[in-house]
């Protein structure tokens, strides 16, 4: 079985995590936690990084840190993970769900503009599958309407928009370090920002809003979203390899691109050099009558891991009555019915990818 994804961890990760355990720094304090925050902030050339328990928490913390509250509306793409909508709901706001651009698969100003209202306070810009959103028009529409921009960079760590790293273009950015992300801490996430007030609100929110003068006289409603020192130790080891990981992602992408270059029933979605693949994604042509969800099942039965793409938030049953839906969602629907991603581990060989390609083509 060629798995859809597996983390790239080795002796350095084991050494750092073992050191955290041996020294007793196993909870949400310790030298690796501070080191990881400093190194991730330095990589993005920002002032603040706040390490967190997971990427879903990071989205919620980002929203809270910029002041999103009950009664607000937040524009989000339909084509993304459920976590984005849930984070908005948890801070008391209403998700305003729009379609995505057919080329980038990301939210764009063309879809944001019709969704504006007096209640809209922010846009969550998800840089999906390693592809940056077209930020300049989004930044302009946010400036004109006094909106905050939260960048969700869970799938695009290391990708750049016109030379700038994703996550450095909005007011605050959230990241995930789940096992299938570019770097991993097992579970885990973070937010980054340059604004001191945003960072202060975030640190209070993730630590139960303990009082500054009297610890157990809490200053607000907060939660325990802290990362552990053991997770951060794993992250510190991963940070030493981030350039290598990006290079390997592009190597594997080039092999996939070459394999699929003459395929007519399948289009491999390749990325420009300054974008970083998260998963290696394909779209089935209209001539292929097998739905993507069924193709995933057939591939896995044949020993190749795969996943279908996101089902649109606009169609998720648990969200009905909790979102404001704007416009049609043609691109989101097409991606769900026609798109899937293939094995995406860093250590894939040319032979592995050849097997993936041949298996897929034999099923069409």
PEUR-V174843 format. One record per residue. SS is DSSP state (hx for helix, st for strand, lp for the rest). PHI is phi in whole degrees, 0 to 359 (999 if undefined). D_CENTER is the distance of its C-alpha to the mean C-alpha in whole Angstrom. Layout:
SS|PHI|D_CENTER + SS|PHI|D_CENTER
This chain:
lp|999|26 + st|267|23 + lp|291|20 + lp|292|17 + lp|194|15 + lp|215|17 + lp|287|16 + lp|256|18 + lp|234|20 + lp|212|24 + hx|295|27 + hx|295|25 + hx|299|23 + hx|298|25 + hx|296|28 + hx|294|25 + hx|294|25 + hx|299|28 + hx|296|29 + hx|298|27 + hx|291|29 + hx|297|32 + lp|274|32 + lp|87|31 + lp|273|28 + lp|250|26 + lp|256|25 + lp|268|23 + lp|212|25 + lp|142|26 + hx|294|26 + hx|291|23 + hx|297|21 + hx|297|23 + hx|297|22 + hx|296|19 + hx|300|18 + hx|295|21 + hx|288|19 + hx|290|16 + hx|295|17 + hx|296|20 + hx|301|17 + hx|266|16 + lp|56|19 + lp|237|19 + lp|282|21 + st|231|19 + st|227|16 + st|244|16 + st|284|15 + st|223|14 + lp|287|14 + lp|193|11 + hx|288|8 + hx|296|9 + hx|299|12 + hx|299|10 + hx|298|10 + hx|296|13 + hx|297|15 + hx|299|13 + hx|297|15 + hx|298|18 + hx|293|18 + lp|260|19 + lp|91|21 + lp|289|20 + lp|217|23 + lp|303|24 + lp|95|26 + lp|283|23 + st|239|21 + st|229|17 + st|280|17 + st|222|13 + st|282|13 + lp|287|14 + lp|274|12 + lp|193|9 + lp|288|9 + hx|304|11 + hx|306|10 + hx|296|10 + hx|294|13 + hx|297|14 + hx|297|13 + hx|297|15 + hx|296|18 + hx|294|18 + lp|270|19 + lp|92|22 + lp|265|21 + st|249|20 + st|289|18 + st|253|19 + st|260|17 + st|231|18 + lp|285|18 + lp|241|16 + lp|293|17 + lp|287|19 + lp|267|18 + lp|267|15 + lp|66|13 + lp|245|12 + lp|300|14 + lp|221|17 + hx|300|20 + hx|298|22 + hx|267|20 + hx|290|20 + hx|306|24 + lp|290|25 + lp|265|23 + lp|294|24 + lp|209|27 + lp|295|28 + lp|272|26 + st|292|23 + st|243|21 + st|201|18 + st|235|15 + st|263|11 + st|261|10 + st|269|7 + lp|275|7 + hx|273|7 + hx|56|8 + hx|91|9 + lp|258|11 + lp|294|11 + lp|291|12 + lp|284|16 + hx|279|16 + hx|305|20 + hx|295|21 + hx|292|18 + hx|297|19 + hx|293|23 + hx|292|23 + hx|292|21 + hx|296|24 + hx|294|27 + hx|246|26 + lp|56|25 + lp|253|21 + st|274|18 + st|245|15 + st|254|12 + st|268|9 + st|259|5 + lp|250|4 + lp|307|2 + lp|260|4 + lp|223|6 + lp|303|8 + lp|93|12 + lp|282|12 + st|233|14 + st|247|16 + lp|49|19 + lp|94|19 + st|264|17 + st|297|14 + lp|303|11 + lp|104|11 + lp|250|14 + lp|253|15 + lp|255|15 + lp|279|17 + st|202|14 + st|225|10 + st|246|8 + st|227|6 + st|239|6 + lp|239|9 + st|299|9 + lp|300|12 + lp|264|10 + lp|273|8 + lp|303|10 + lp|238|12 + lp|229|12 + lp|239|14 + st|90|15 + lp|263|13 + lp|133|12 + st|192|10 + st|194|11 + st|238|12 + st|232|14 + st|195|16 + lp|259|20 + lp|279|22 + hx|296|24 + hx|292|24 + hx|298|20 + hx|296|20 + hx|295|23 + hx|298|22 + hx|295|19 + hx|295|21 + hx|289|23 + hx|296|21 + lp|278|20 + st|229|23 + lp|64|25 + lp|51|26 + lp|305|29 + lp|292|32 + lp|279|33 + lp|266|36 + lp|230|37 + lp|309|34 + lp|267|35 + lp|255|35 + lp|290|32 + lp|265|31 + lp|181|28 + lp|269|26 + lp|226|23 + lp|220|22 + st|262|21 + lp|244|17 + st|284|19 + lp|276|17 + lp|269|20 + hx|295|22 + hx|295|22 + hx|299|18 + hx|296|18 + hx|298|21 + hx|299|19 + hx|296|16 + hx|298|19 + hx|295|20 + hx|295|17 + hx|297|17 + lp|290|21 + lp|246|19 + hx|298|16 + hx|295|18 + hx|296|20 + hx|300|16 + hx|298|16 + hx|298|19 + hx|292|19 + hx|301|16 + hx|289|18 + hx|301|21 + hx|297|20 + hx|299|19 + hx|295|22 + hx|293|24 + hx|302|22 + hx|302|23 + hx|294|27 + hx|296|27 + hx|266|26 + lp|299|28 + lp|254|31 + lp|285|29 + lp|264|30 + lp|274|29 + st|221|25 + st|247|23 + st|279|21 + lp|272|18 + lp|266|18 + lp|240|17 + lp|298|19 + lp|295|19 + lp|269|17 + lp|254|14 + lp|248|12 + lp|300|12 + lp|268|9 + lp|237|11 + st|270|15 + st|249|15 + st|231|19 + st|239|20 + st|282|24 + lp|287|27 + lp|295|28 + lp|287|31 + lp|275|29 + lp|272|30 + lp|284|28 + lp|296|25 + hx|303|22 + hx|298|22 + hx|286|25 + hx|298|24 + hx|301|22 + hx|298|25 + hx|294|27 + hx|297|25 + hx|294|25 + hx|296|28 + lp|266|29 + lp|93|27 + st|235|24 + lp|289|20 + st|201|18 + st|218|16 + st|283|16 + lp|277|14 + lp|299|13 + lp|279|16 + lp|303|16 + hx|298|16 + hx|298|19 + hx|253|21 + lp|283|19 + hx|302|22 + hx|296|21 + hx|267|20 + lp|297|24 + lp|88|25 + lp|247|23 + st|236|21 + st|251|23 + st|264|22 + lp|237|23 + lp|76|24 + lp|270|24 + lp|226|21 + hx|297|22 + hx|292|19 + hx|301|17 + hx|295|20 + hx|296|21 + hx|297|17 + hx|293|18 + hx|279|21 + hx|244|21 + st|254|18 + st|204|17 + st|241|15 + st|255|18 + lp|312|18 + lp|225|15 + lp|287|17 + lp|290|18 + lp|264|21 + lp|298|22 + lp|261|26 + hx|298|27 + hx|294|29 + hx|302|26 + hx|292|25 + hx|299|28 + hx|295|28 + hx|301|25 + hx|298|26 + hx|297|30 + hx|296|29 + hx|299|27 + hx|295|30 + hx|289|32 + hx|265|30 + lp|274|30
